[in-house]
Amino acid sequence: MRLPLFALAAGIALQATAQTPQPVIAEAPLRAHLSLLADDLFEGRGTGQRGGDLAVRYLETQAAVIGLKPLAGGGYRQSVKIEGTKLLPDSAVRFDAGGKTIAPKTGTEIVFGTMSGKPEVTVDAPLVFVGYGASAPEENWDDYKGVDMKGKVLVMMVNDPQPTAEEPNRFAGKAYTYYGRWLYKFEEAVRRGAAGALLIHTTPSASYPWSVPANGFGHERFHLAGKGNPVEGWLQEDTARALFAAAGFDLDELRAKAERRDFTPVDLKIKVHAEVRSAIRQIEQFNVAGIVPGTDARLKEQAVIYSAHWDHLGIDEGVRRDDKTDHTYNGAIDNASGTAALLVMAAEAVKHPAKRTQIFLWPAAEEQGLLGSAAYVQNPAWPLDKTTADLNLDSMNFVGKTSDIGVAGAERSSLYAAAGAVAKKMGLTLAPAIPDLSGAFFRADHFNFAKAGVPAFNVGSAVFSGDGHFTFVKDLDQSRARLVAFKKDYHQVSDEYHPEWDLSGMVQQAQFTLNLGYAVANAPAMQTWKAGDAFGKVNR
């Protein structure tokens, strides 16, 4: 009798016939790939930097060695055309408020840039507070109320309108929705023809400290070529408070009004003067992808995708040779871990084809706004209506085995039931559902697949649930503490590889993802979204 294509985690014995050996993830190659990809040699795998080019070359070479089949054009690369923008030092933003001129310090009080593609941008415009900047018909919510925003600079809060006693589940309750994400807010400003958008930063609302947007805007920023905001950025909360007060407004009072459906935009009687000078360049980056053809005459026309972005923040440019300070954002956990895991998974998949085709995809420029995966869904290597699922790995577990596995987002589709069956076979349980307080579902490459109608989620992201929602097999409190401690390393130069890491949990997570991929690849039917889910856009 042929056994189903499920494997237990590394180190757990599995009774299998010689004719159907099971794919098993080994730690040694995973650790080897991880330590190399996170090495200073790869210079933080930055978008548009030499380190990124090295990562792509390494991945396509490994894909060929593994035996993955190339894409239709004969290679493993998929072009991603990107526009890079680097703010120049003589740029400045100042505000005229209540007869005062306020000039916040760039980097510490304000960060800003342009996505217009123009090397010089001058903005003189009124500043308008638009609450959360959300227009959500399904929530009967509109912060704009038909007010023309053309030529204005919008200032808004991060996150979603908060739940109330009367409406505890509005905007998913305490969880994030896409309306809360910075990316949505900038996109909405573009759609409304605004001259710019500024987000008010608080660590609780953004779910990360000021250093994250400060680092992002301090480096070259990228986007897919096309129209963007003339000026966009973030304001420190204290800066915003002082600015509002200078114009005679109380920030907290306006915030309270913005929690109501009857909120209307507020002209702050503040003038914004921005002079944004940037170095603009057009670059070509690459997704890397390889294929394991399916074995079933009919089902091989359908595919399951495993994805993990290869990029991080790169290396600070213009650093003196004698500068001993660390300027390399190695991105060991985020996301050399997922990149390495996919390589090991692909090597096993080649030896054990499934009924459906399996695609291993390493998207570019995830850290720049999920750009590589966005480019993929615009020009997919496999038809999206024949893609049954995307299983994404990002920032994996580096502190040891767990007795449960995180599947946040899988509950939106039939993938949840499949994940439960796989977990049971591996002796695992599914980690309890918790509110998505950081908007994690919208912050990784699977989200672009979800928006395009493909059932997708980020598998077992222990790092972003590092506040104790996983049950570790040993050293429970210490393991949780190490995950919590990583939050200070997120998007910092301190996200580095450490040889003493216990990768048994990472092996387990990769094994679960591969097992789930096989379950999906061998299932009689394609995966489907649950009825009424907002992401089931493709007629499957």
SULJO-V272421 format. One record per residue. RES is the residue in three letters. PHI is phi in radians with two decimals (999 if undefined). Layout:
res->RES phi->PHI
res->RES phi->PHI
This chain:
res->MET phi->999
res->ARG phi->-1.30
res->LEU phi->-1.40
res->PRO phi->-1.14
res->LEU phi->-1.42
res->PHE phi->-2.07
res->ALA phi->-2.13
res->LEU phi->-1.43
res->ALA phi->-1.07
res->ALA phi->-0.94
res->GLY phi->1.68
res->ILE phi->-1.83
res->ALA phi->-1.22
res->LEU phi->-2.39
res->GLN phi->-1.34
res->ALA phi->-2.51
res->THR phi->-1.36
res->ALA phi->-1.13
res->GLN phi->-1.33
res->THR phi->-2.28
res->PRO phi->-1.07
res->GLN phi->-1.64
res->PRO phi->-1.20
res->VAL phi->-2.22
res->ILE phi->-1.42
res->ALA phi->-1.80
res->GLU phi->-1.29
res->ALA phi->-1.00
res->PRO phi->-1.17
res->LEU phi->-1.11
res->ARG phi->-1.12
res->ALA phi->-1.13
res->HIS phi->-1.09
res->LEU phi->-1.08
res->SER phi->-1.13
res->LEU phi->-1.30
res->LEU phi->-1.09
res->ALA phi->-1.60
res->ASP phi->-1.26
res->ASP phi->-1.01
res->LEU phi->-0.95
res->PHE phi->-1.59
res->GLU phi->0.90
res->GLY phi->1.34
res->ARG phi->0.86
res->GLY phi->-1.30
res->THR phi->-1.09
res->GLY phi->1.31
res->GLN phi->-2.06
res->ARG phi->-0.98
res->GLY phi->-1.05
res->GLY phi->-1.14
res->ASP phi->-1.10
res->LEU phi->-1.12
res->ALA phi->-1.09
res->VAL phi->-1.09
res->ARG phi->-1.11
res->TYR phi->-1.11
res->LEU phi->-1.14
res->GLU phi->-1.21
res->THR phi->-1.16
res->GLN phi->-1.12
res->ALA phi->-1.04
res->ALA phi->-1.20
res->VAL phi->-1.09
res->ILE phi->-1.08
res->GLY phi->1.84
res->LEU phi->-1.13
res->LYS phi->-1.37
res->PRO phi->-1.29
res->LEU phi->-1.26
res->ALA phi->-0.99
res->GLY phi->-1.36
res->GLY phi->1.76
res->GLY phi->-2.22
res->TYR phi->-1.82
res->ARG phi->-1.68
res->GLN phi->-2.15
res->SER phi->-1.17
res->VAL phi->-2.25
res->LYS phi->-1.47
res->ILE phi->-2.27
res->GLU phi->-1.85
res->GLY phi->-1.83
res->THR phi->-2.32
res->LYS phi->-2.08
res->LEU phi->-1.15
res->LEU phi->-1.63
res->PRO phi->-1.09
res->ASP phi->-1.50
res->SER phi->-1.46
res->ALA phi->-2.79
res->VAL phi->-2.24
res->ARG phi->-2.37
res->PHE phi->-2.22
res->ASP phi->-1.81
res->ALA phi->-2.45
res->GLY phi->0.99
res->GLY phi->1.43
res->LYS phi->-1.91
res->THR phi->-1.87
res->ILE phi->-1.98
res->ALA phi->-2.13
res->PRO phi->-1.09
res->LYS phi->-1.36
res->THR phi->-1.17
res->GLY phi->1.78
res->THR phi->-1.92
res->GLU phi->-2.02
res->ILE phi->-2.63
res->VAL phi->-2.24
res->PHE phi->-2.77
res->GLY phi->-3.03
res->THR phi->-2.16
res->MET phi->-2.14
res->SER phi->-1.44
res->GLY phi->1.44
res->LYS phi->-1.80
res->PRO phi->-1.22
res->GLU phi->-2.30
res->VAL phi->-2.30
res->THR phi->-2.09
res->VAL phi->-2.16
res->ASP phi->-2.22
res->ALA phi->-2.67
res->PRO phi->-1.30
res->LEU phi->-1.74
res->VAL phi->-2.15
res->PHE phi->-1.48
res->VAL phi->-2.06
res->GLY phi->1.12
res->TYR phi->-1.54
res->GLY phi->1.13
res->ALA phi->-1.85
res->SER phi->-2.22
res->ALA phi->-2.20
res->PRO phi->-0.99
res->GLU phi->-1.19
res->GLU phi->-1.76
res->ASN phi->0.93
res->TRP phi->-2.31
res->ASP phi->-2.58
res->ASP phi->-1.35
res->TYR phi->-1.73
res->LYS phi->0.88
res->GLY phi->1.36
res->VAL phi->-1.28
res->ASP phi->-1.22
res->MET phi->-1.81
res->LYS phi->-1.08
res->GLY phi->1.33
res->LYS phi->-1.93
res->VAL phi->-1.71
res->LEU phi->-1.68
res->VAL phi->-2.04
res->MET phi->-2.62
res->MET phi->-1.54
res->VAL phi->-1.54
res->ASN phi->1.45
res->ASP phi->-1.93
res->PRO phi->-0.94
res->GLN phi->-1.44
res->PRO phi->-1.14
res->THR phi->-2.18
res->ALA phi->-1.06
res->GLU phi->-1.31
res->GLU phi->-2.30
res->PRO phi->-1.18
res->ASN phi->-1.93
res->ARG phi->-1.17
res->PHE phi->0.83
res->ALA phi->1.10
res->GLY phi->1.19
res->LYS phi->-1.37
res->ALA phi->-1.32
res->TYR phi->-1.32
res->THR phi->-2.08
res->TYR phi->-1.11
res->TYR phi->-1.12
res->GLY phi->-1.49
res->ARG phi->-1.37
res->TRP phi->-1.01
res->LEU phi->-1.12
res->TYR phi->-1.06
res->LYS phi->-1.13
res->PHE phi->-1.16
res->GLU phi->-1.08
res->GLU phi->-1.16
res->ALA phi->-1.09
res->VAL phi->-1.11
res->ARG phi->-1.04
res->ARG phi->-1.64
res->GLY phi->1.24
res->ALA phi->-1.21
res->ALA phi->-1.38
res->GLY phi->3.05
res->ALA phi->-2.58
res->LEU phi->-2.20
res->LEU phi->-1.80
res->ILE phi->-1.51
res->HIS phi->-1.55
res->THR phi->-2.35
res->THR phi->-1.12
res->PRO phi->-1.11
res->SER phi->-1.29
res->ALA phi->-1.48
res->SER phi->1.32
res->TYR phi->-2.64
res->PRO phi->-1.31
res->TRP phi->-0.98
res->SER phi->-1.05
res->VAL phi->-1.23
res->PRO phi->-1.15
res->ALA phi->-1.10
res->ASN phi->-1.15
res->GLY phi->-1.08
res->PHE phi->-1.37
res->GLY phi->-1.35
res->HIS phi->-1.73
res->GLU phi->-1.10
res->ARG phi->-1.91
res->PHE phi->-2.32
res->HIS phi->-2.73
res->LEU phi->-1.14
res->ALA phi->-0.95
res->GLY phi->2.71
res->LYS phi->-1.27
res->GLY phi->-2.37
res->ASN phi->-1.21
res->PRO phi->-1.00
res->VAL phi->-2.54
res->GLU phi->-2.63
res->GLY phi->3.08
res->TRP phi->-2.26
res->LEU phi->-1.97
res->GLN phi->-1.05
res->GLU phi->-0.99
res->ASP phi->-1.12
res->THR phi->-1.13
res->ALA phi->-1.09
res->ARG phi->-1.09
res->ALA phi->-1.17
res->LEU phi->-1.12
res->PHE phi->-1.09
res->ALA phi->-1.10
res->ALA phi->-1.08
res->ALA phi->-1.65
res->GLY phi->1.59
res->PHE phi->-2.08
res->ASP phi->-1.79
res->LEU phi->-1.02
res->ASP phi->-1.17
res->GLU phi->-1.12
res->LEU phi->-1.17
res->ARG phi->-1.07
res->ALA phi->-1.09
res->LYS phi->-1.12
res->ALA phi->-1.24
res->GLU phi->-1.45
res->ARG phi->-1.88
res->ARG phi->-1.15
res->ASP phi->-1.53
res->PHE phi->-1.02
res->THR phi->-2.20
res->PRO phi->-0.98
res->VAL phi->-2.03
res->ASP phi->-1.29
res->LEU phi->-1.42
res->LYS phi->1.02
res->ILE phi->-2.07
res->LYS phi->-1.76
res->VAL phi->-1.78
res->HIS phi->-2.11
res->ALA phi->-2.17
res->GLU phi->-2.10
res->VAL phi->-2.01
res->ARG phi->-1.98
res->SER phi->-2.44
res->ALA phi->-1.59
res->ILE phi->-1.94
res->ARG phi->-2.53
res->GLN phi->-1.79
res->ILE phi->-2.27
res->GLU phi->-2.06
res->GLN phi->-1.91
res->PHE phi->-2.45
res->ASN phi->-1.30
res->VAL phi->-2.04
res->ALA phi->-2.57
res->GLY phi->-2.47
res->ILE phi->-2.18
res->VAL phi->-1.95
res->PRO phi->-1.07
res->GLY phi->-1.31
res->THR phi->-1.80
res->ASP phi->-1.49
res->ALA phi->-1.00
res->ARG phi->-1.69
res->LEU phi->-1.26
res->LYS phi->-1.15
res->GLU phi->-1.34
res->GLN phi->-1.90
res->ALA phi->-2.51
res->VAL phi->-1.98
res->ILE phi->-1.93
res->TYR phi->-1.89
res->SER phi->-2.33
res->ALA phi->-2.85
res->HIS phi->-1.27
res->TRP phi->-1.62
res->ASP phi->-1.56
res->HIS phi->-2.41
res->LEU phi->-1.64
res->GLY phi->1.36
res->ILE phi->-2.19
res->ASP phi->-1.05
res->GLU phi->-1.53
res->GLY phi->1.30
res->VAL phi->-1.42
res->ARG phi->-1.17
res->ARG phi->-1.10
res->ASP phi->-1.56
res->ASP phi->-1.39
res->LYS phi->-1.52
res->THR phi->-1.21
res->ASP phi->-1.28
res->HIS phi->-2.08
res->THR phi->-1.87
res->TYR phi->-1.61
res->ASN phi->-1.09
res->GLY phi->1.03
res->ALA phi->-1.15
res->ILE phi->-1.36
res->ASP phi->-1.90
res->ASN phi->-2.46
res->ALA phi->-1.06
res->SER phi->-1.10
res->GLY phi->-1.17
res->THR phi->-1.04
res->ALA phi->-1.15
res->ALA phi->-1.04
res->LEU phi->-1.09
res->LEU phi->-1.09
res->VAL phi->-1.20
res->MET phi->-1.10
res->ALA phi->-1.10
res->ALA phi->-1.07
res->GLU phi->-1.30
res->ALA phi->-1.12
res->VAL phi->-1.04
res->LYS phi->-1.38
res->HIS phi->-2.41
res->PRO phi->-1.04
res->ALA phi->-1.85
res->LYS phi->-1.14
res->ARG phi->-1.54
res->THR phi->-1.20
res->GLN phi->-2.00
res->ILE phi->-2.05
res->PHE phi->-1.85
res->LEU phi->-2.17
res->TRP phi->-1.94
res->PRO phi->-1.26
res->ALA phi->-1.55
res->ALA phi->0.90
res->GLU phi->-1.13
res->GLU phi->-1.17
res->GLN phi->-1.70
res->GLY phi->2.03
res->LEU phi->1.04
res->LEU phi->-1.24
res->GLY phi->-1.14
res->SER phi->-1.21
res->ALA phi->-1.10
res->ALA phi->-1.14
res->TYR phi->-1.10
res->VAL phi->-1.21
res->GLN phi->-1.30
res->ASN phi->-2.45
res->PRO phi->-1.23
res->ALA phi->-1.28
res->TRP phi->-2.37
res->PRO phi->-0.95
res->LEU phi->-1.14
res->ASP phi->-1.31
res->LYS phi->-2.03
res->THR phi->-1.83
res->THR phi->-1.39
res->ALA phi->-2.95
res->ASP phi->-2.15
res->LEU phi->-1.94
res->ASN phi->-1.86
res->LEU phi->-2.12
res->ASP phi->-2.67
res->SER phi->1.03
res->MET phi->-1.55
res->ASN phi->-1.29
res->PHE phi->-2.05
res->VAL phi->-2.09
res->GLY phi->2.19
res->LYS phi->-1.12
res->THR phi->-2.13
res->SER phi->-1.72
res->ASP phi->-2.41
res->ILE phi->-2.40
res->GLY phi->-1.47
res->VAL phi->-2.32
res->ALA phi->-0.98
res->GLY phi->1.78
res->ALA phi->-1.15
res->GLU phi->-1.13
res->ARG phi->-1.31
res->SER phi->-2.51
res->SER phi->-1.21
res->LEU phi->-1.07
res->TYR phi->-1.13
res->ALA phi->-1.14
res->ALA phi->-1.10
res->ALA phi->-1.11
res->GLY phi->-1.10
res->ALA phi->-1.16
res->VAL phi->-1.16
res->ALA phi->-1.03
res->LYS phi->-1.06
res->LYS phi->-1.12
res->MET phi->-1.61
res->GLY phi->1.30
res->LEU phi->-1.93
res->THR phi->-2.01
res->LEU phi->-1.43
res->ALA phi->-1.04
res->PRO phi->-1.07
res->ALA phi->-1.17
res->ILE phi->-2.29
res->PRO phi->-1.04
res->ASP phi->-1.43
res->LEU phi->-1.28
res->SER phi->-1.82
res->GLY phi->1.19
res->ALA phi->-1.04
res->PHE phi->-1.07
res->PHE phi->-1.77
res->ARG phi->-1.96
res->ALA phi->-2.34
res->ASP phi->-1.08
res->HIS phi->-1.03
res->PHE phi->-1.10
res->ASN phi->-1.13
res->PHE phi->-1.19
res->ALA phi->-1.05
res->LYS phi->-1.05
res->ALA phi->-1.51
res->GLY phi->1.75
res->VAL phi->-1.62
res->PRO phi->-0.95
res->ALA phi->-2.80
res->PHE phi->-2.82
res->ASN phi->-1.65
res->VAL phi->-1.46
res->GLY phi->1.00
res->SER phi->-1.35
res->ALA phi->-1.10
res->VAL phi->-1.06
res->PHE phi->-1.48
res->SER phi->-2.10
res->GLY phi->-1.32
res->ASP phi->-1.73
res->GLY phi->1.90
res->HIS phi->-1.73
res->PHE phi->-2.19
res->THR phi->-1.81
res->PHE phi->-1.49
res->VAL phi->-1.16
res->LYS phi->-2.45
res->ASP phi->0.86
res->LEU phi->-0.91
res->ASP phi->-1.17
res->GLN phi->-1.15
res->SER phi->-1.13
res->ARG phi->-1.10
res->ALA phi->-1.09
res->ARG phi->-1.16
res->LEU phi->-1.17
res->VAL phi->-1.08
res->ALA phi->-1.12
res->PHE phi->-1.11
res->LYS phi->-1.01
res->LYS phi->-1.33
res->ASP phi->-1.61
res->TYR phi->-1.05
res->HIS phi->1.05
res->GLN phi->-2.11
res->VAL phi->-1.15
res->SER phi->-1.40
res->ASP phi->-1.37
res->GLU phi->-2.12
res->TYR phi->-1.31
res->HIS phi->-2.21
res->PRO phi->-1.01
res->GLU phi->-1.40
res->TRP phi->-0.97
res->ASP phi->-1.55
res->LEU phi->-1.63
res->SER phi->-1.06
res->GLY phi->-1.23
res->MET phi->-1.19
res->VAL phi->-1.05
res->GLN phi->-1.04
res->GLN phi->-1.14
res->ALA phi->-1.13
res->GLN phi->-1.10
res->PHE phi->-1.05
res->THR phi->-1.11
res->LEU phi->-1.16
res->ASN phi->-1.06
res->LEU phi->-1.13
res->GLY phi->-1.04
res->TYR phi->-1.17
res->ALA phi->-1.04
res->VAL phi->-1.20
res->ALA phi->-1.21
res->ASN phi->-1.83
res->ALA phi->-1.17
res->PRO phi->-1.07
res->ALA phi->-2.19
res->MET phi->-1.26
res->GLN phi->-1.27
res->THR phi->-2.37
res->TRP phi->-1.35
res->LYS phi->-1.22
res->ALA phi->-0.98
res->GLY phi->1.50
res->ASP phi->-1.20
res->ALA phi->-1.18
res->PHE phi->-1.76
res->GLY phi->-1.41
res->LYS phi->-1.59
res->VAL phi->-1.65
res->ASN phi->-1.24
res->ARG phi->-1.74
